[in-house]
Amino acid sequence: MRPPPLLALPLLAALAAPACAAPAASAPAAPPGPARQAELVHLLRQDCGACHGMRLKGGLGSSLLPADIAGLDDDTLVKTILDGRPGTPMPPWRPFLSEEEARWLVGYLRRGGKDE
């Protein structure tokens, strides 16, 4: 027996709701591949280095050496990279970098510019 048309709509909505629910938390994205890592290092040295110093020891921007960023947590550094710092010359890099790429850069800085 076929349900009356008015009852079919709520039934369809109830069946479709789980499919529209927010996706389950997925595993973190993989780190950027070797070619993208090389691009990120170039960006760090050239673009970030313009303000943070070519050796990242500071300039217009603060030092990015491991000892100088040790007191900052990764999430704070990632947010600063992606969203910049309003009211300062630090621009947002979100249009150019994914969160995983920014996270990779933070790890690279913490390792003193050494590959993993």
BELKADA-V508485 format. One line per field, one symbol per residue. psi: psi as a letter, one per 40 degrees, with the letter a starting at -180 (. if undefined). burial: I if it has 16 or more other C-alpha atoms within 10 Angstrom, else O. A space follows every 10 residues. Layout:
psi = ???
burial = ???
//
This chain:
psi = hhiidddddd ddddddddde iiiihiiiii iiiddddddd dddddddddd deidefeibd iiieiddded ehiddddddd ddeahieieh ihedeeiidd dddddddddd effii.
burial = OOOOOOOOOO OOOOOOOOOO OOOOOOOOOO OIOOOOIOOI IOOIIOOIII IIIOOIIIOO IOIIIIOOIO OOOIOOIIII IIOIOOOOOI OIIIOOOOIO IIIIIIIIII OOIOOO
//
